[in-house]
């Protein structure tokens, strides 16, 4: 038995693992989107991540063999009081011979035999039985391979309230706004341990909002005054939601950060402007490269930079070397980071729709 099991969302398992590693460090991934960790690490993911669906604590992961007796025995050893509901769920493909409903029923029977009361409607304790089965990646590539196992534990969290933060619910809205889950992930990669966060292309302020909600002091700038005033509105709204981070938004160029801001930053996050087929056109490359260089000049030691670049959808399941962005091949994009003083730590392709994908790049100051 371990302290906690975290079940990740199925949207992009590879990004879930990348974010978790950045936030909590060492942990054991037992499935493309599930991990074992300590209770302290689980609480940190609950407070910061938007990429999990459930946290089980206390909990554990065991093989399918004799799992019914093992789970019942482990649960009873916890000596938890009150009524119990045993509820099954699954990640991955169906497995022949496995019925979550039947397994939950048999575990419930063993608990009743041990004197426990079952209440499926309004239980005091929910005992989750979660099958972690292999699955074939269909939307995003993932080479993580695992045998089927069963996670069990007491449900203590079912994810955050990210739905209320969708762009249409904010005071200032534009269709180009980032999805809040992706924005939160970018913030987590950029400032996992806190520090000053800067978005030099703040736009509608989606990244600023997530920074504030994480308790991060967040700074944003943009050349367009409507975006500056709109981001300020959204930042104030984030504080009204309970965000403890301070903020400051200014009018300024991403290519001249030092002229707009004083001091160094521990993290940079930005989604640079680009058009529908931007991976084919080099129009935005000079601005992007200039922003990389400008950020490096205002970067603290070991600062993180997290950004999105346009990517051809047909390259999603191909080697990264086959992709292009801003009309440049991958090696030219890579060299732009290196020449600007950044070392790329990870890349993840994200499908947006049929005609657009993005490449999430996480870099560290050299």
C-alpha positions in Angstrom: 0.0 0.0 0.0 1.1 3.6 -0.7 -0.2 6.8 0.6 -2.0 8.1 -2.4 -3.0 7.3 -6.0 -3.6 10.2 -8.5 -5.7 9.4 -11.6 -5.0 11.7 -14.4 -7.4 13.1 -17.0 -7.3 11.3 -20.3 -7.0 14.4 -22.4 -3.2 14.3 -22.8 -1.5 11.6 -20.5 2.0 12.7 -21.5 1.5 16.3 -20.4 -0.1 15.0 -17.2 3.1 13.1 -16.4 5.3 16.1 -17.5 3.4 18.4 -15.2 3.4 16.0 -12.2 7.1 15.5 -12.5 7.7 19.2 -12.5 5.4 19.9 -9.5 6.2 17.0 -7.2 9.4 15.5 -8.4 9.9 11.7 -7.8 6.9 9.5 -8.1 5.9 6.2 -9.7 3.8 6.2 -12.8 1.7 3.1 -12.9 -0.3 3.9 -16.0 -0.2 6.5 -18.8 -2.3 8.8 -16.6 -2.0 7.4 -13.0 0.7 7.6 -10.4 1.5 6.6 -6.8 2.9 9.3 -4.5 2.9 10.5 -0.9 0.0 12.2 0.7 2.0 15.5 0.7 2.6 15.2 -3.0 -1.0 14.4 -3.7 -2.1 17.5 -1.8 0.2 19.6 -3.9 -1.3 18.2 -7.1 -4.8 18.9 -5.8 -3.9 22.5 -5.1 -2.1 23.1 -8.4 -3.0 20.7 -11.2 -6.0 20.7 -13.5 -5.0 17.5 -15.2 -6.4 14.9 -12.7 -9.9 13.4 -12.3 -9.6 11.8 -8.9 -7.2 11.4 -5.9 -7.4 8.3 -3.7 -5.8 8.6 -0.3 -5.1 6.3 1.5 -4.8 4.1 -1.5 -2.7 1.6 -3.4 -2.2 -0.3 -6.7 -2.3 -4.0 -6.9 -2.4 -6.7 -9.6 -5.7 -8.1 -10.9 -5.0 -11.5 -9.2 -6.8 -11.8 -5.9 -7.6 -8.1 -5.9 -11.0 -8.5 -4.3 -9.8 -10.1 -1.1 -6.7 -7.9 -1.0 -8.7 -4.6 -1.4 -11.3 -5.6 1.2 -8.6 -6.6 3.7 -6.6 -3.4 3.1 -9.7 -1.2 3.5 -10.8 -2.9 6.7 -7.3 -2.4 8.1 -7.8 1.4 7.8 -10.5 1.2 10.5 -12.5 4.0 8.9 -15.9 4.7 10.5 -19.3 5.2 8.9 -21.2 3.8 5.9 -19.3 2.7 2.7 -20.0 2.8 -1.0 -17.8 0.7 -3.3 -17.7 2.3 -6.7 -15.9 1.1 -9.9 -14.4 3.1 -12.7 -11.9 2.4 -15.5 -9.2 4.0 -17.6 -8.2 2.4 -20.8 -9.7 -0.5 -22.8 -12.1 -3.1 -21.6 -10.5 -6.3 -20.4 -12.2 -9.7 -21.0 -13.5 -11.2 -17.9 -13.4 -8.0 -15.8 -16.6 -6.4 -14.6 -16.1 -3.4 -12.4 -19.7 -3.8 -11.1 -19.2 -7.4 -10.1 -15.8 -6.7 -8.5 -17.3 -3.8 -6.5 -20.3 -6.0 -5.5 -18.0 -8.8 -4.2 -15.8 -6.4 -2.2 -19.0 -4.9 -0.7 -20.1 -8.4 0.3 -16.8 -9.0 2.1 -17.2 -5.6 3.9 -20.8 -6.5 5.0 -19.6 -9.9 6.2 -17.0 -8.0 8.3 -19.8 -5.9 9.9 -19.6 -2.7 7.7 -22.8 -0.9 6.5 -23.1 -0.2 2.8 -24.9 2.9 1.5 -24.6 3.5 -2.2 -26.7 6.8 -2.1 -25.2 8.9 0.6 -22.1 7.1 2.0 -19.7 8.5 4.6 -16.8 7.0 2.7 -16.4 6.2 -1.0 -14.0 3.3 -1.7 -13.0 3.6 -5.4 -12.0 0.6 -7.4 -10.3 1.9 -10.6 -9.1 -0.5 -13.3 -6.0 0.9 -15.1 -6.0 -0.9 -18.4 -3.8 -0.4 -21.4 -5.1 1.9 -24.1 -4.2 2.8 -27.7 -3.3 6.5 -28.1 -5.6 8.0 -30.7 -5.4 11.7 -30.3 -1.9 12.3 -29.0 1.2 10.0 -29.3 2.3 8.2 -26.1 4.8 5.4 -25.8 4.1 4.5 -22.2 3.4 0.7 -21.9 2.0 -1.0 -18.8 0.2 -4.2 -17.7 -3.3 -3.8 -16.3 -3.5 -3.1 -12.6 -6.2 -2.0 -10.1 -6.0 1.2 -8.1 -8.1 1.5 -5.0 -8.5 4.1 -2.3 -10.6 6.6 -0.6 -11.8 9.4 -2.8 -10.6 12.8 -1.4 -10.8 14.9 -4.5 -12.4 14.9 -7.9 -10.5 17.6 -9.7 -10.7 21.4 -9.6 -13.4 23.8 -10.7 -11.8 24.7 -14.0 -15.1 24.9 -15.8 -16.0 28.2 -14.1 -12.8 29.6 -15.5 -13.5 29.0 -19.1 -13.0 32.1 -21.3 -16.7 32.8 -21.8 -17.2 33.2 -18.0 -14.5 35.9 -17.7 -15.3 39.7 -17.8 -13.1 40.1 -20.9 -13.4 37.5 -23.6 -12.0 36.8 -27.0 -12.2 33.6 -29.1 -8.4 33.2 -29.1 -8.3 32.6 -25.3 -6.4 29.6 -24.1 -8.2 26.7 -22.5 -7.8 27.1 -18.7 -6.4 23.5 -18.2 -3.6 24.1 -20.7 -3.0 27.6 -19.2 -2.7 26.1 -15.7 -0.3 23.4 -17.0 1.9 26.1 -18.6 2.0 28.0 -15.3 2.9 24.9 -13.4 5.8 24.1 -15.7 7.0 27.7 -15.5 6.9 28.3 -11.8 6.5 25.0 -9.9 8.1 26.4 -6.8 6.8 29.9 -7.0 8.5 33.1 -8.0 7.7 36.0 -10.4 5.8 35.0 -13.6 5.7 37.0 -16.8 3.6 36.7 -19.9 4.9 39.2 -22.5 2.0 38.4 -24.8 -0.7 38.5 -22.2 -3.7 38.8 -24.6 -6.9 38.2 -22.7 -4.9 37.2 -19.6 -5.7 33.5 -19.4 -2.2 32.6 -18.1 -2.3 35.5 -15.7 -5.6 34.3 -14.3 -4.1 30.8 -13.6 -1.0 32.3 -12.0 -3.1 34.4 -9.6 -5.2 31.4 -8.7 -2.0 29.5 -7.9 -0.9 32.3 -5.6 1.8 33.4 -8.0 2.8 37.0 -8.4 1.9 37.4 -12.1 3.0 40.1 -14.6 1.7 40.6 -18.1 2.4 43.0 -21.0 1.0 43.5 -24.4 1.4 46.0 -27.2 -2.4 46.3 -27.7 -4.1 48.6 -25.1 -7.4 46.8 -25.3 -5.7 43.6 -24.2 -3.9 45.4 -21.3 -7.2 46.8 -19.9 -9.0 43.5 -20.6 -6.3 41.4 -18.8 -6.6 43.8 -15.8 -10.3 43.0 -15.6 -9.7 39.3 -15.8 -6.9 39.5 -13.2 -9.2 41.3 -10.7 -11.9 38.6 -11.4 -9.3 35.9 -10.6 -8.6 37.5 -7.2 -12.4 37.7 -6.6 -12.5 33.9 -7.2 -10.0 33.5 -4.3 -6.6 33.8 -6.1 -3.9 35.0 -3.7 -1.4 36.1 -6.3 -0.7 39.8 -6.9 -0.6 41.1 -10.5 0.5 44.0 -12.6 -0.3 44.5 -16.3 1.5 47.0 -18.5 1.7 48.2 -22.2 5.0 47.0 -23.7 6.8 44.9 -26.3 7.8 41.3 -25.8 11.0 42.1 -27.7 12.1 44.7 -25.2 11.1 43.3 -21.8 13.9 45.1 -20.0 12.4 48.4 -21.0 9.0 47.5 -19.6 9.9 45.5 -16.4 12.4 45.8 -13.6 14.1 42.8 -12.0 14.4 39.2 -13.0 11.6 36.6 -13.4 11.7 32.9 -12.4 9.2 31.9 -15.1 7.9 33.0 -18.5 4.8 31.8 -20.2 3.4 32.9 -23.5 1.3 31.9 -26.5 2.7 34.1 -29.3 0.3 35.5 -31.9 0.0 33.5 -35.1 -2.5 32.8 -37.8 -4.4 29.7 -38.8 -1.6 28.2 -41.0 1.2 29.8 -39.1 3.5 26.8 -39.3 3.8 27.5 -43.0 4.6 31.2 -42.8 7.7 32.8 -41.4 6.0 36.1 -40.6 5.9 35.5 -36.9 9.4 33.9 -36.5 11.3 37.2 -36.0 8.9 38.2 -33.2 9.1 34.8 -31.6 12.9 34.7 -31.7 13.1 38.2 -30.4 10.9 37.3 -27.4 13.1 34.3 -26.6 16.1 36.6 -26.5 14.3 39.3 -24.5 13.1 36.8 -21.9 16.6 35.4 -21.5 17.9 38.9 -20.6 15.4 39.2 -17.7 15.6 35.6 -16.6 16.6 34.6 -13.1 19.1 31.6 -12.7 17.5 28.4 -13.8 14.3 30.2 -14.9 11.7 28.3 -16.9 10.2 29.4 -20.2 7.0 27.7 -21.5 5.5 28.5 -24.8 3.3 27.2 -27.6 4.2 27.3 -31.3 2.0 26.3 -34.2 2.5 22.8 -35.5 1.2 20.9 -38.6 -1.5 18.4 -37.6 -0.1 15.8 -40.0 3.1 15.7 -37.9 1.4 14.8 -34.6 2.3 11.1 -34.8 5.6 11.7 -36.7 9.1 12.4 -35.2 9.5 15.9 -34.1 12.2 16.4 -36.8 9.5 16.2 -39.4 7.6 19.2 -38.1 7.8 22.9 -39.1 6.7 26.1 -37.3 6.7 29.7 -38.5 8.0 28.3 -41.8 11.1 26.9 -40.1 12.1 23.2 -39.5 12.5 21.8 -36.0 16.3 22.3 -35.9 15.9 26.0 -36.7 13.3 26.3 -33.9 15.6 24.4 -31.6 18.6 26.5 -32.5 16.6 29.7 -31.8 16.1 28.5 -28.2 19.8 27.5 -27.8 21.1 30.7 -29.4 18.9 32.8 -27.1 20.2 31.1 -24.0 17.6 28.4 -23.4 17.8 24.6 -23.1 14.7 22.6 -24.1 13.6 20.2 -21.5 10.5 18.7 -23.0 8.1 19.0 -26.0 4.5 17.8 -26.3 2.3 18.0 -29.4 -1.3 19.1 -28.8 -4.1 18.6 -31.3 -6.3 21.7 -31.5 -8.5 20.8 -34.5 -8.2 19.3 -37.9 -6.2 22.1 -39.4 -4.1 23.2 -36.3 -1.9 21.6 -33.7 0.5 23.2 -31.2 3.8 22.2 -29.8 4.2 22.9 -26.1 7.8 23.6 -25.3 9.3 23.8 -21.9 12.8 25.3 -21.7 15.2 26.2 -18.9 17.7 29.1 -18.8 21.2 27.8 -19.5 
